[in-house]
Amino acid sequence: MKQYTQNTPTGDHPCSFETPNSLLKQSSGLASFPDEPAYLPSGTADFLTTAERRLITSCPHAGGGVHDWTFKVLCVLSRHYSDDTRLFEAARTIFDEFATRRIPDGEILRQIGNTRRYTGGAVFEVRESSMGSFSPAWPLPDIAAIESIVRSGPLMGQLQSALPACPQGRSLGSLEILRLLFPRDPLLCCGRRLWSAQTLNLSKCDRLDECQFIVPSPMTHTQGVTCDGKNSTRCLGNTGPRHFLVIEFDFKVDDAPGFVSGISSCCPPQDASTASKSQLVSRLSHDGFTVLDICSALIHHLAFKVHPALVVYSGGKSLHAWFPCMGIEDDSLKPFMRYAVQMGADRATWSRCQFVRMPGGLRDNGTRQAVLYFNPEVLP
């Protein structure tokens, strides 16, 4: 992958985002918590509301929604703990006392990540591979830079002509595209639903144009073992080296987090950056820009020197850009991904086993996930 060297509106090089931890809280707009307690001893948590204490002490029976309860509890705790190390310690203490089944450390770590993504308030990201190790969070969206890029175009209808010439003169189906993206008949993980993934050799995959999802890298085995020790057809344990880094831009007016049923009184207020992102979309919409116009301009910005192999319409309100990256280590890719996140991309696609939209597939709302751009000449 070529390095992206265009000057950004903020004047920073896009591949230089090593933010010191001491500046991270300041840049995220989060309040500091100098007097945070290390634990939440039962009966002495005076900073919890009655509803919050009732939630924490009312774990459902095993098999009756304990996993959802852990998420709700962490939503409550995240209001009082800005540091994920202390958040983990508090959650560990509470779950040991009130949970109706054993909550593994790995489950807590994953739920912390889910909570921070939901609330938009991540200060640190948890590394599951190393207990107690925390890396800097993904950067917050640079609203001013995003707006500047979008207002300079191109619009949705101009994206194909703005990108490098596409030599393919006819539209291709899902199977034909995947054969070009993944030669030599590898194992691929595809699914019509999020919960119905199948991992098969490409030659054995049937009716791909009816699938919604695909993992954008070959799999190593038909099944792998999750962090919880369970077999799965789609997990990091059976996902091979990254072949494509998929960047998804997904903007909508109601971008701010909503409330989870039953815990609205326990959820933190929406994050300022999320509110700003929603306000940006409203402002641009008022000026005639559609959500897909926003996505198109940002993809074109990333493609200035890093050319995507294809751009896929999600069938909803987002675009997925596939950037070839076979043989490139994650440490070299991470700065590009961080820059994309700063420009408003969804960081979830950084996970190697993350489902993305099947090129040419069919969304569950009946809309075709059209391939808006495909250039096989950039493939290795």
C-alpha positions as MATLAB code, in Angstrom:
seq = 'MKQYTQNTPTGDHPCSFETPNSLLKQSSGLASFPDEPAYLPSGTADFLTTAERRLITSCPHAGGGVHDWTFKVLCVLSRHYSDDTRLFEAARTIFDEFATRRIPDGEILRQIGNTRRYTGGAVFEVRESSMGSFSPAWPLPDIAAIESIVRSGPLMGQLQSALPACPQGRSLGSLEILRLLFPRDPLLCCGRRLWSAQTLNLSKCDRLDECQFIVPSPMTHTQGVTCDGKNSTRCLGNTGPRHFLVIEFDFKVDDAPGFVSGISSCCPPQDASTASKSQLVSRLSHDGFTVLDICSALIHHLAFKVHPALVVYSGGKSLHAWFPCMGIEDDSLKPFMRYAVQMGADRATWSRCQFVRMPGGLRDNGTRQAVLYFNPEVLP';
ca = [
       0.000    0.000    0.000;
       1.382    3.380   -0.946;
       1.660    5.876    1.841;
      -0.833    8.712    1.784;
       1.117   11.966    1.583;
      -1.442   14.638    0.753;
      -1.485   17.515    3.222;
      -4.579   17.417    5.372;
      -6.734   20.420    6.241;
      -5.270   20.390    9.734;
      -1.706   20.308    8.432;
      -0.856   16.999   10.114;
       0.642   14.041    8.325;
      -2.086   11.351    8.274;
       0.263    8.606    9.341;
       1.544   10.369   12.456;
      -1.022    9.947   15.196;
       0.950    8.872   18.244;
      -0.948   10.931   20.788;
       0.616   10.985   24.272;
      -1.690    9.548   26.903;
      -1.418   12.780   28.847;
      -3.013   14.642   25.947;
      -5.602   12.027   25.086;
      -8.160   12.988   27.714;
      -7.708   16.650   26.923;
      -8.212   16.082   23.185;
     -11.231   13.843   23.722;
     -13.071   16.450   25.740;
     -13.621   14.026   28.608;
     -13.533   15.120   32.210;
     -10.778   13.804   34.434;
     -11.617   11.891   37.593;
      -8.823   12.501   40.122;
     -10.790   11.123   43.072;
     -12.123    7.937   41.475;
     -12.448    5.043   43.904;
     -10.516    1.945   42.900;
     -13.509   -0.282   43.652;
     -17.235   -0.114   44.243;
     -17.726   -1.705   47.673;
     -21.318   -2.791   48.204;
     -23.258   -0.409   50.412;
     -20.745    2.433   50.092;
     -21.220    3.452   46.446;
     -22.760    6.796   47.324;
     -22.276    8.188   43.824;
     -24.733    5.664   42.321;
     -28.406    6.448   41.930;
     -31.042    4.157   43.381;
     -31.880    2.851   39.903;
     -28.211    2.124   39.215;
     -27.745    0.251   42.496;
     -30.897   -1.761   41.781;
     -29.580   -2.708   38.350;
     -26.168   -3.755   39.673;
     -27.627   -5.958   42.402;
     -30.280   -7.583   40.170;
     -28.389   -9.962   37.928;
     -30.749  -12.327   36.033;
     -30.374  -16.060   36.435;
     -27.729  -17.831   34.388;
     -29.028  -18.198   30.840;
     -31.538  -15.397   31.336;
     -29.545  -12.428   30.051;
     -26.401  -12.191   32.176;
     -24.322  -11.029   29.197;
     -26.699   -8.110   28.568;
     -26.648   -7.304   32.287;
     -22.835   -7.027   32.252;
     -23.085   -4.498   29.408;
     -25.662   -2.406   31.279;
     -23.582   -2.456   34.444;
     -20.523   -1.311   32.517;
     -22.571    1.508   30.964;
     -23.311    2.652   34.507;
     -19.734    2.315   35.713;
     -18.278    4.067   32.664;
     -19.889    7.296   33.904;
     -17.635    7.192   36.950;
     -14.447    5.598   35.581;
     -12.588    7.278   32.739;
      -9.689    4.837   32.994;
     -10.309    1.317   31.688;
      -7.971   -0.281   34.228;
     -10.075    1.008   37.109;
     -13.265    0.246   35.228;
     -12.141   -3.367   34.867;
     -11.263   -3.611   38.570;
     -14.640   -2.207   39.626;
     -16.515   -4.512   37.261;
     -14.516   -7.536   38.406;
     -15.437   -6.799   42.031;
     -19.136   -6.331   41.260;
     -19.428   -9.378   39.020;
     -17.700  -11.554   41.613;
     -20.257  -10.460   44.193;
     -23.515  -10.218   42.234;
     -23.275  -12.255   39.007;
     -25.205  -15.525   38.906;
     -22.519  -17.177   36.808;
     -18.787  -16.791   36.419;
     -17.856  -13.809   34.228;
     -14.470  -14.480   32.566;
     -11.955  -11.650   32.371;
     -12.092  -11.832   28.580;
     -15.840  -11.205   28.587;
     -15.367   -8.139   30.780;
     -12.658   -6.788   28.487;
     -14.809   -7.214   25.404;
     -17.801   -5.598   27.097;
     -15.623   -2.650   28.110;
     -14.802   -2.169   24.435;
     -18.507   -2.446   23.548;
     -19.421    0.057   26.237;
     -16.839    2.610   25.160;
     -17.953    2.323   21.547;
     -21.598    2.693   22.566;
     -21.032    5.729   24.764;
     -18.436    7.289   22.465;
     -16.225    7.921   25.482;
     -13.225    5.660   25.014;
     -10.110    6.873   26.732;
      -8.235    3.609   26.359;
      -8.784    0.496   24.265;
      -8.365   -2.895   25.875;
      -6.004   -5.415   24.338;
      -7.461   -8.823   24.982;
      -4.153  -10.493   24.201;
      -2.495   -8.910   27.223;
      -4.386   -8.616   30.502;
      -3.973   -5.219   32.077;
      -2.446   -3.730   28.897;
      -4.223   -0.753   27.359;
      -3.437    1.109   24.161;
      -4.448    4.641   23.152;
      -7.996    4.910   21.865;
      -8.832    5.616   18.263;
      -8.873    9.333   17.495;
     -12.075   11.316   17.616;
     -13.557   12.606   14.342;
     -11.998   15.840   13.095;
     -15.253   17.631   12.291;
     -13.609   20.684   10.691;
     -11.428   18.548    8.414;
     -14.354   16.313    7.424;
     -16.491   19.307    6.495;
     -13.685   20.865    4.452;
     -13.141   17.620    2.526;
     -16.834   17.090    1.847;
     -17.429   20.625    0.595;
     -14.594   20.205   -1.910;
     -16.243   17.046   -3.347;
     -16.603   14.905   -5.338;
     -20.267   14.064   -4.915;
     -21.722   10.583   -5.080;
     -22.427   10.768   -8.812;
     -18.885   11.962   -9.522;
     -16.970    9.366   -7.494;
     -16.425    6.807  -10.268;
     -15.018    9.349  -12.700;
     -12.890   10.952   -9.974;
     -11.126    7.692   -9.096;
      -8.464    6.089  -11.349;
      -9.855    4.693  -14.583;
     -11.700    1.434  -14.148;
     -10.712   -0.999  -16.925;
     -13.681   -3.303  -16.351;
     -16.196   -2.490  -19.053;
     -19.094   -4.567  -17.732;
     -20.708   -5.202  -14.380;
     -19.655   -8.369  -12.602;
     -21.545  -10.590  -10.202;
     -20.445  -11.433   -6.676;
     -18.778  -14.703   -7.668;
     -16.818  -13.131  -10.525;
     -15.592  -10.313   -8.302;
     -14.562  -12.659   -5.494;
     -12.616  -14.822   -7.932;
     -10.587  -11.762   -8.861;
     -10.179  -10.600   -5.269;
      -9.355  -14.061   -3.905;
      -7.713  -16.312   -6.514;
      -6.619  -19.912   -5.815;
      -9.957  -20.939   -4.273;
      -9.352  -19.980   -0.610;
     -11.656  -20.549    2.341;
     -14.038  -17.610    2.654;
     -16.529  -16.770    5.390;
     -19.846  -15.449    4.076;
     -23.299  -15.028    5.558;
     -26.846  -14.060    4.692;
     -27.286  -12.974    8.300;
     -24.811  -11.970   11.001;
     -25.525  -15.177   12.901;
     -25.450  -17.560    9.911;
     -21.831  -17.460    8.790;
     -20.438  -20.313    6.701;
     -16.774  -20.902    5.926;
     -16.218  -22.766    2.665;
     -13.877  -22.825   -0.287;
     -14.924  -20.208   -2.825;
     -15.657  -22.911   -5.391;
     -18.211  -24.419   -2.995;
     -19.964  -21.164   -2.117;
     -23.460  -20.986   -3.561;
     -25.753  -18.031   -4.304;
     -23.265  -15.440   -3.131;
     -25.350  -12.662   -4.632;
     -27.956  -13.402   -1.944;
     -25.470  -12.956    0.919;
     -25.166   -9.738    2.890;
     -21.765  -10.245    4.488;
     -18.226  -11.466    3.941;
     -14.949  -11.429    5.876;
     -12.558   -9.524    3.570;
      -9.673  -11.947    4.105;
      -9.314  -15.707    3.550;
      -9.856  -18.032    6.481;
      -7.292  -20.587    7.647;
      -9.773  -23.251    8.798;
     -13.502  -23.855    8.608;
     -13.705  -23.268   12.364;
     -11.653  -21.525   14.989;
     -11.653  -21.145   18.756;
     -12.911  -17.898   20.274;
     -11.373  -16.153   23.277;
     -14.010  -17.935   25.390;
     -12.839  -21.325   24.146;
     -15.871  -21.925   21.905;
     -15.803  -23.169   18.311;
     -16.893  -20.628   15.706;
     -16.994  -20.388   11.928;
     -15.958  -16.721   12.205;
     -13.438  -15.549   14.756;
      -9.878  -14.297   14.927;
      -8.803  -17.872   15.576;
      -9.552  -18.957   12.007;
      -9.101  -15.672   10.120;
      -5.925  -15.521    8.060;
      -3.628  -12.568    7.377;
      -5.352   -9.408    6.270;
      -5.856   -9.128    2.488;
      -8.034   -6.019    2.419;
      -8.505   -3.154    4.825;
     -12.124   -2.115    4.382;
     -12.970    1.459    5.308;
     -16.645    2.149    5.993;
     -18.044    5.652    6.181;
     -21.503    5.728    7.712;
     -23.068    9.071    8.590;
     -26.624    9.795    9.633;
     -28.438   12.665   11.298;
     -29.381   10.550   14.304;
     -25.756    9.518   14.818;
     -25.860   10.108   18.538;
     -26.187    7.025   20.744;
     -29.711    6.230   21.825;
     -30.861    4.513   24.965;
     -30.768    0.840   25.701;
     -34.177   -0.391   26.738;
     -34.437   -0.546   30.502;
     -31.335    1.482   31.328;
     -32.069    4.915   29.906;
     -31.566    6.437   33.330;
     -28.189    4.743   33.599;
     -26.667    5.695   30.225;
     -24.035    8.441   30.039;
     -24.958   11.583   28.128;
     -24.058   11.540   24.449;
     -20.456   12.286   23.632;
     -19.702   15.783   22.356;
     -17.869   14.466   19.293;
     -20.846   12.291   18.341;
     -23.182   15.228   18.723;
     -20.852   17.328   16.564;
     -20.823   14.616   13.907;
     -24.611   14.556   13.860;
     -24.735   18.332   13.687;
     -22.274   18.258   10.797;
     -24.546   15.932    8.811;
     -27.527   18.186    9.523;
     -25.565   21.225    8.383;
     -24.361   19.559    5.187;
     -27.815   18.146    4.465;
     -29.240   21.649    4.729;
     -26.728   22.716    2.055;
     -27.763   19.929   -0.318;
     -25.201   17.216    0.488;
     -26.530   13.689    0.911;
     -25.036   11.145    3.297;
     -23.621    9.267    0.305;
     -22.055   12.511   -0.963;
     -20.239   12.743    2.373;
     -19.016    9.155    2.113;
     -17.894    9.634   -1.502;
     -15.820   12.728   -0.769;
     -14.048   11.038    2.138;
     -13.272    7.888    0.148;
     -11.876   10.032   -2.656;
      -9.753   11.853   -0.085;
      -8.293    8.572    1.209;
      -7.769    7.360   -2.357;
      -5.538   10.302   -3.256;
      -2.537    7.959   -3.347;
      -3.909    4.746   -1.818;
      -6.185    3.416   -4.527;
      -9.101    1.204   -3.512;
      -9.809   -1.973   -5.430;
     -13.543   -1.458   -5.132;
     -16.248    0.631   -3.509;
     -19.440   -1.103   -2.390;
     -22.780    0.475   -1.550;
     -24.153   -0.997    1.673;
     -27.754   -0.863    0.508;
     -28.400    1.641    3.291;
     -26.493    4.818    4.130;
     -22.838    3.854    3.862;
     -20.072    3.009    1.412;
     -17.321    0.412    1.895;
     -13.919    1.020    0.255;
     -11.651   -2.032   -0.097;
      -7.932   -1.193    0.063;
      -5.537   -4.040   -0.884;
      -2.990   -4.680    1.873;
      -1.762   -8.257    1.440;
       1.620   -8.776    3.093;
       1.546   -5.479    5.014;
       1.883   -5.757    8.778;
      -0.791   -4.242   11.004;
       1.742   -1.874   12.563;
       2.224   -0.312    9.126;
      -1.514   -0.236    8.381;
      -2.642    1.180   11.721;
      -1.685    4.832   11.003;
      -3.788    4.783    7.831;
      -6.722    3.282    9.725;
      -6.340    5.826   12.505;
      -6.446    8.613    9.941;
      -9.573    7.122    8.358;
     -11.224    6.998   11.806;
     -10.263   10.618   12.341;
     -12.045   11.345    9.069;
     -15.192    9.618   10.382;
     -14.680    5.957    9.429;
     -16.026    3.104   11.549;
     -13.144    1.548   13.491;
     -14.985   -1.790   13.767;
     -13.628   -2.902   10.382;
     -10.119   -2.983   11.847;
     -10.955   -6.405   13.304;
      -9.746   -9.035   10.823;
     -12.873  -11.164   11.302;
     -15.334   -8.279   11.000;
     -18.150   -8.845    8.505;
     -18.411   -6.219    5.745;
     -20.939   -5.911    2.944;
     -20.754   -8.544    0.210;
     -19.906   -6.924   -3.150;
     -23.027   -7.313   -5.243;
     -24.876   -9.009   -2.399;
     -28.435   -8.475   -1.241;
     -29.236   -6.548    1.922;
     -32.079   -7.783    4.105;
     -34.163   -4.784    3.050;
     -34.125   -6.057   -0.544;
     -31.603   -3.494   -1.818;
     -28.703   -4.656   -3.963;
     -25.280   -3.880   -2.491;
     -24.029   -2.497   -5.769;
     -20.362   -2.305   -6.685;
     -19.934    1.363   -7.543;
     -16.296    1.048   -8.524;
     -13.994   -1.884   -9.256;
     -10.399   -1.700  -10.446;
      -8.679   -5.123  -10.456;
      -5.465   -3.543  -11.768;
      -4.552   -2.439   -8.247;
      -4.720   -6.017   -6.959;
      -1.399   -7.741   -6.203;
];
